[in-house]
Amino acid sequence: RVVSFPGTSQFRIHGVSACGLAAVNFARIAFRVIKASRTFPEALDTITSRQTVEEVISICGGWSSDLHLEVEDICKVPLFEHSLKRRSTFYGPPKSDHFRRVLREMQALRDSTAVIITRPPEIIACLKVANPLGKDAFIVFDSHPRPSHPDGAGLVIASTLDGAVTTLRDILHVDKDLLSSPDLQWEAQLLTNCSGHVLLARNETLNAEQSAIESSLAVLALRSEIKELEHHNKVLASQNEQLEDEVIELDSTIQEERRRKTIGAATYAAAVSRSQQSWRSSFQTNAAAGPSRLSFNDRPQLYNDALERMQLAFFEEDTRAAARDRNAAFQLQRKFDVEDKVLRQQQADLSCHAQARFKCGICLEEHPEDDAATVEDCGHEVCRSCLKDYVCSKIADHRFPILCPICTAENRQAGQISGLLVEQLGITEAEYGIWIEMELAQFSILIHCRKCNCTAFVDRTDHNDMPNIVCPMRDCSHVWCKLCHQTIVIGGPKHSCDRSSELDHLMKKKGWRYCPNCKTPIQKDHGCSHMMCIAPGCNTHFCYRCAKLIVRSALRDEISQAVTAHYAICQLFEVPE
């Protein structure tokens, strides 16, 4: 049987990749419903109701990312960590034999069990609802629209294990032609494998304060990671800018070297050209004047000697310039080494005298040791600002004793924050007065006397043992009831919170009478002893002298006969002596 409600798909509330979140949430809510249900059919009807399905799917609206969540990461969230526990994990191909092995393992367990099956990129859930009086039932939850439930999430109910296996095999079916495609490599390996996380219900309840603390610590941890990443990013950006400056400086150096080489080559070419021209003009002049004293074979040798002298002069000039550059570079390097040595020495001296630092367990930032506030019982160190805010919030809520926040977050036996530490935190006088009251409240109780308008502490044991409270002030002897806070008169009638005892005493003292029927107080002013109750609808007639009932009636004849009969034996009028 397939149960589906239109509009309950995860895609309707933008939960594109929240199928794992919906599956784990289904297991949590289903365990809660099973625990609250009195019968097996009631549990099945509630789980397959539209209200339950909408509650399961509603969590998908809070996940707007396209990233797919892993089941292990989802189970670490406080909401699921305190309500679910993982029993085992199975891996294998999405085939009937594998599913049958997982469901038989679940069926062997006595309690209701759920398995979260992951076949990337889809995640579904299969719930075994334990029936103590008969066969168990299996419910397969799928948050994706399918041909069998195209308009919303689907719940497939199977009364047998084989039926549940068939449902899982049909939902997670793998196309063989797709697997044989040469374009798929690691994607095909993911499609041919699946994992199953078997979950059981925990018997723990997550209160609001514990959930808020754990969520706050998780947020603080994420903020700390973000700050570290931002700091690392700034360092990398600074290094990148420094490298860019070095690259620009190297480029300018290379351009300067190329320019110098270009100028040197041009100077060398010009010098060679002038030498050739001078040699040619000299040769022509000698030829015109007469026969040269040099033979033809000596002319190339002279030309080569001139070229060699010019080259030597050019390279000697270049060598002198390079030597000047090297000397300048050596001087700069020696100056840098001296400055670097001085800076390193100063840094070493500062590190020897610098104050040690610690990491606060609440804000997760580093502070000097002078700013540390240590909880004596457990030894945890917290910065004074964080601990002061924490203590002030607890004092405002009148929570005592105040426990170590780190121990409370770690869910272990927590140390108590002492009064000395509270004084050192620098709270206000009003807050410290509340602290003193809460501290004294362990052994005493604060009482207020309305007569002398004074307030004082009294011993808690004495207060619990005494039914009445006596003002502890010397000049005041006021006594009042602990329950109703009414004043008690010493030597007067016995006290009662509803004032009935005092009324009885007054009635006896004044000689007044109660109506025998409705107990309304009656006072005779004058006249005979025949009295009629004034309460509406009572219609009671009684004798004021003997307080006996005469008759209950509104008929004149009955009243007359009863009065005559009664006063035949009693006195109607009081005769003065």
Buried (B, 14 or more C-beta within 10 A) or exposed (E): EEBBBEEBBBBBBEBBBBBBBBBBBBBBBBBBBBEEBEEBEEBBEBBBBBEBBBBBBBBBEEBEEEEBBBBEEBBEBBBBBBBBBEBEBBEBBBBEEBBBEBBEBBBEBEEBBBBBBBBEEBBBBBBBBBBEEEEBBBBBBBBBBBEEBEEBBBBBBBEEBBBBBBBBBEBBEBEEEEEEEEEEEEEBEEBEBBBBBBBBBBEEEBEEEBEEBBEEBBEBEEEBEEEEEEEEEEEEEEEEEEEEEEEEEEEEEEEEEEEEEEEBEEEBEEBBEEBEEEBEEEBEEBEEEEEBEEEEEEBEEEBEEBBEEBEEEBEEEBEEEEEEEEEEEEEEEEEEEEEEEEEEEEEEEEEEEEEEEBEBBBBBEEBEEEBBBBBEBBEBBBBBBBBBBBBBEBBEEEEBEBBBBBBBBBEEEBBBBBEEBBEEBEBEEEBBEBBEBBBEBEEBBEBEBEEBEBEBBBEBEEBEEEEEBBBEBEEBEBBBBEEEEEEBEEEEBEBBEEEEBBBBEEBEEEEBBBBBBEEBEBEBEEEBBBBEBEEEEBBBBBBBBEBEBBBBBEEEEEBEEBBEEBBEEBEBEEEEE
